[in-house]
Amino acid sequence: MSVLQFDKIPYEKVKEGLERKIIHTDNLMTVLIDFSNGPWEEKEPPHSHPHQQTSYVAAGEIVFYCEGEEDQHLKAGDMFAVQPDKKHTIKLLTKNVRLIDSFYPVREDFL
């Protein structure tokens, strides 16, 4: 798929309060993630994956946690990057948060 028109593609409900839309090529994936269940008392459990990741905070505020780095309070317009196999996670500070994540290579586990 070379085009994803927002209003024509339904969200995939991952779990309560978390929906996403995905577009990808053979090697690159972009994921629009909408959270609607913040703010959170606690951060999500840290995770890691073998993919390079960049993320853009399109709406809301989060705390970004990454192994070996200082915690970062991020708001709309901010970005972060994660190297392969580094543990990382977030905590929502606002009710609604939208992240736009890019992964290389494609996250087969998301398809």
ChimeraX commands (.cxc) that place a marker at each C-alpha (Angstrom):
marker #1 position 0.00,0.00,0.00 radius 0.5
marker #1 position 1.55,3.31,-1.05 radius 0.5
marker #1 position -1.12,5.64,0.37 radius 0.5
marker #1 position -2.97,5.64,3.66 radius 0.5
marker #1 position -5.86,8.11,3.70 radius 0.5
marker #1 position -6.66,8.68,7.35 radius 0.5
marker #1 position -10.46,8.70,7.04 radius 0.5
marker #1 position -10.58,5.63,4.77 radius 0.5
marker #1 position -8.50,3.21,6.85 radius 0.5
marker #1 position -9.95,2.07,10.19 radius 0.5
marker #1 position -7.88,1.99,13.35 radius 0.5
marker #1 position -6.54,-1.31,14.61 radius 0.5
marker #1 position -7.48,-1.57,18.27 radius 0.5
marker #1 position -4.41,-2.95,20.06 radius 0.5
marker #1 position -5.96,-2.76,23.53 radius 0.5
marker #1 position -8.24,-0.48,25.53 radius 0.5
marker #1 position -7.02,3.08,25.07 radius 0.5
marker #1 position -4.52,2.22,22.29 radius 0.5
marker #1 position -5.26,2.29,18.55 radius 0.5
marker #1 position -2.94,2.44,15.56 radius 0.5
marker #1 position -2.70,2.78,11.80 radius 0.5
marker #1 position 0.26,1.40,9.86 radius 0.5
marker #1 position 1.88,2.03,6.49 radius 0.5
marker #1 position 5.04,0.29,5.31 radius 0.5
marker #1 position 7.34,-0.59,2.45 radius 0.5
marker #1 position 9.53,-3.68,2.35 radius 0.5
marker #1 position 12.03,-2.12,4.78 radius 0.5
marker #1 position 10.45,0.87,6.53 radius 0.5
marker #1 position 7.35,1.16,8.70 radius 0.5
marker #1 position 5.48,4.19,10.05 radius 0.5
marker #1 position 2.92,3.69,12.80 radius 0.5
marker #1 position 0.41,6.30,13.97 radius 0.5
marker #1 position -0.44,5.50,17.59 radius 0.5
marker #1 position -3.30,7.15,19.46 radius 0.5
marker #1 position -3.54,6.74,23.22 radius 0.5
marker #1 position -6.74,7.83,24.96 radius 0.5
marker #1 position -6.28,6.42,28.47 radius 0.5
marker #1 position -3.91,8.86,30.16 radius 0.5
marker #1 position -2.58,10.22,32.30 radius 0.5
marker #1 position -0.87,7.16,33.79 radius 0.5
marker #1 position 0.30,6.77,37.36 radius 0.5
marker #1 position 3.14,4.47,36.25 radius 0.5
marker #1 position 5.22,4.02,33.13 radius 0.5
marker #1 position 4.68,0.97,30.91 radius 0.5
marker #1 position 7.14,-1.88,31.43 radius 0.5
marker #1 position 10.32,-1.26,29.40 radius 0.5
marker #1 position 10.77,-3.24,26.21 radius 0.5
marker #1 position 13.37,-3.60,23.47 radius 0.5
marker #1 position 13.42,-4.76,19.86 radius 0.5
marker #1 position 16.05,-5.21,17.15 radius 0.5
marker #1 position 14.65,-2.30,15.11 radius 0.5
marker #1 position 15.88,1.27,14.81 radius 0.5
marker #1 position 13.09,3.60,15.90 radius 0.5
marker #1 position 12.32,7.29,15.68 radius 0.5
marker #1 position 9.21,8.83,17.18 radius 0.5
marker #1 position 7.45,12.17,16.79 radius 0.5
marker #1 position 5.11,13.40,19.52 radius 0.5
marker #1 position 2.24,14.78,17.45 radius 0.5
marker #1 position -0.07,15.55,20.39 radius 0.5
marker #1 position -0.03,15.42,24.18 radius 0.5
marker #1 position 2.81,15.01,26.66 radius 0.5
marker #1 position 4.84,12.00,27.79 radius 0.5
marker #1 position 7.89,11.06,29.78 radius 0.5
marker #1 position 10.32,9.07,27.62 radius 0.5
marker #1 position 12.59,6.58,29.37 radius 0.5
marker #1 position 15.58,5.01,27.61 radius 0.5
marker #1 position 18.21,2.72,29.08 radius 0.5
marker #1 position 21.35,4.64,30.05 radius 0.5
marker #1 position 19.79,8.08,29.42 radius 0.5
marker #1 position 18.06,10.75,31.51 radius 0.5
marker #1 position 14.25,10.66,31.54 radius 0.5
marker #1 position 12.82,13.24,29.16 radius 0.5
marker #1 position 9.55,15.21,29.46 radius 0.5
marker #1 position 8.37,15.55,25.84 radius 0.5
marker #1 position 5.48,17.50,24.34 radius 0.5
marker #1 position 3.91,17.92,20.91 radius 0.5
marker #1 position 6.61,18.68,18.34 radius 0.5
marker #1 position 9.37,16.81,20.20 radius 0.5
marker #1 position 11.04,13.65,18.87 radius 0.5
marker #1 position 13.11,10.78,20.17 radius 0.5
marker #1 position 15.23,7.98,18.71 radius 0.5
marker #1 position 15.97,4.50,20.01 radius 0.5
marker #1 position 18.89,2.33,18.98 radius 0.5
marker #1 position 18.28,-1.41,18.40 radius 0.5
marker #1 position 17.99,-3.56,21.54 radius 0.5
marker #1 position 17.87,-0.60,23.99 radius 0.5
marker #1 position 15.18,-0.87,26.66 radius 0.5
marker #1 position 12.73,2.02,26.53 radius 0.5
marker #1 position 9.19,3.01,27.46 radius 0.5
marker #1 position 6.86,5.95,28.02 radius 0.5
marker #1 position 4.42,7.32,30.57 radius 0.5
marker #1 position 1.45,9.42,29.45 radius 0.5
marker #1 position 1.09,12.78,31.17 radius 0.5
marker #1 position -2.07,13.83,29.31 radius 0.5
marker #1 position -5.36,12.05,28.54 radius 0.5
marker #1 position -4.64,11.86,24.80 radius 0.5
marker #1 position -1.28,11.28,23.15 radius 0.5
marker #1 position -0.46,10.74,19.48 radius 0.5
marker #1 position 2.91,9.29,18.50 radius 0.5
marker #1 position 4.20,8.72,14.99 radius 0.5
marker #1 position 6.79,5.94,15.11 radius 0.5
marker #1 position 9.10,4.85,12.30 radius 0.5
marker #1 position 10.88,1.50,12.33 radius 0.5
marker #1 position 13.66,-0.02,10.29 radius 0.5
marker #1 position 13.36,-2.79,9.38 radius 0.5
marker #1 position 9.62,-3.41,9.36 radius 0.5
marker #1 position 8.15,-4.74,12.62 radius 0.5
marker #1 position 6.74,-8.03,11.35 radius 0.5
marker #1 position 5.09,-8.50,14.77 radius 0.5
marker #1 position 2.84,-5.50,13.99 radius 0.5
marker #1 position 1.52,-6.96,10.71 radius 0.5
marker link #1:1,2 radius 0.2
marker link #1:2,3 radius 0.2
marker link #1:3,4 radius 0.2
marker link #1:4,5 radius 0.2
marker link #1:5,6 radius 0.2
marker link #1:6,7 radius 0.2
marker link #1:7,8 radius 0.2
marker link #1:8,9 radius 0.2
marker link #1:9,10 radius 0.2
marker link #1:10,11 radius 0.2
marker link #1:11,12 radius 0.2
marker link #1:12,13 radius 0.2
marker link #1:13,14 radius 0.2
marker link #1:14,15 radius 0.2
marker link #1:15,16 radius 0.2
marker link #1:16,17 radius 0.2
marker link #1:17,18 radius 0.2
marker link #1:18,19 radius 0.2
marker link #1:19,20 radius 0.2
marker link #1:20,21 radius 0.2
marker link #1:21,22 radius 0.2
marker link #1:22,23 radius 0.2
marker link #1:23,24 radius 0.2
marker link #1:24,25 radius 0.2
marker link #1:25,26 radius 0.2
marker link #1:26,27 radius 0.2
marker link #1:27,28 radius 0.2
marker link #1:28,29 radius 0.2
marker link #1:29,30 radius 0.2
marker link #1:30,31 radius 0.2
marker link #1:31,32 radius 0.2
marker link #1:32,33 radius 0.2
marker link #1:33,34 radius 0.2
marker link #1:34,35 radius 0.2
marker link #1:35,36 radius 0.2
marker link #1:36,37 radius 0.2
marker link #1:37,38 radius 0.2
marker link #1:38,39 radius 0.2
marker link #1:39,40 radius 0.2
marker link #1:40,41 radius 0.2
marker link #1:41,42 radius 0.2
marker link #1:42,43 radius 0.2
marker link #1:43,44 radius 0.2
marker link #1:44,45 radius 0.2
marker link #1:45,46 radius 0.2
marker link #1:46,47 radius 0.2
marker link #1:47,48 radius 0.2
marker link #1:48,49 radius 0.2
marker link #1:49,50 radius 0.2
marker link #1:50,51 radius 0.2
marker link #1:51,52 radius 0.2
marker link #1:52,53 radius 0.2
marker link #1:53,54 radius 0.2
marker link #1:54,55 radius 0.2
marker link #1:55,56 radius 0.2
marker link #1:56,57 radius 0.2
marker link #1:57,58 radius 0.2
marker link #1:58,59 radius 0.2
marker link #1:59,60 radius 0.2
marker link #1:60,61 radius 0.2
marker link #1:61,62 radius 0.2
marker link #1:62,63 radius 0.2
marker link #1:63,64 radius 0.2
marker link #1:64,65 radius 0.2
marker link #1:65,66 radius 0.2
marker link #1:66,67 radius 0.2
marker link #1:67,68 radius 0.2
marker link #1:68,69 radius 0.2
marker link #1:69,70 radius 0.2
marker link #1:70,71 radius 0.2
marker link #1:71,72 radius 0.2
marker link #1:72,73 radius 0.2
marker link #1:73,74 radius 0.2
marker link #1:74,75 radius 0.2
marker link #1:75,76 radius 0.2
marker link #1:76,77 radius 0.2
marker link #1:77,78 radius 0.2
marker link #1:78,79 radius 0.2
marker link #1:79,80 radius 0.2
marker link #1:80,81 radius 0.2
marker link #1:81,82 radius 0.2
marker link #1:82,83 radius 0.2
marker link #1:83,84 radius 0.2
marker link #1:84,85 radius 0.2
marker link #1:85,86 radius 0.2
marker link #1:86,87 radius 0.2
marker link #1:87,88 radius 0.2
marker link #1:88,89 radius 0.2
marker link #1:89,90 radius 0.2
marker link #1:90,91 radius 0.2
marker link #1:91,92 radius 0.2
marker link #1:92,93 radius 0.2
marker link #1:93,94 radius 0.2
marker link #1:94,95 radius 0.2
marker link #1:95,96 radius 0.2
marker link #1:96,97 radius 0.2
marker link #1:97,98 radius 0.2
marker link #1:98,99 radius 0.2
marker link #1:99,100 radius 0.2
marker link #1:100,101 radius 0.2
marker link #1:101,102 radius 0.2
marker link #1:102,103 radius 0.2
marker link #1:103,104 radius 0.2
marker link #1:104,105 radius 0.2
marker link #1:105,106 radius 0.2
marker link #1:106,107 radius 0.2
marker link #1:107,108 radius 0.2
marker link #1:108,109 radius 0.2
marker link #1:109,110 radius 0.2
marker link #1:110,111 radius 0.2
view
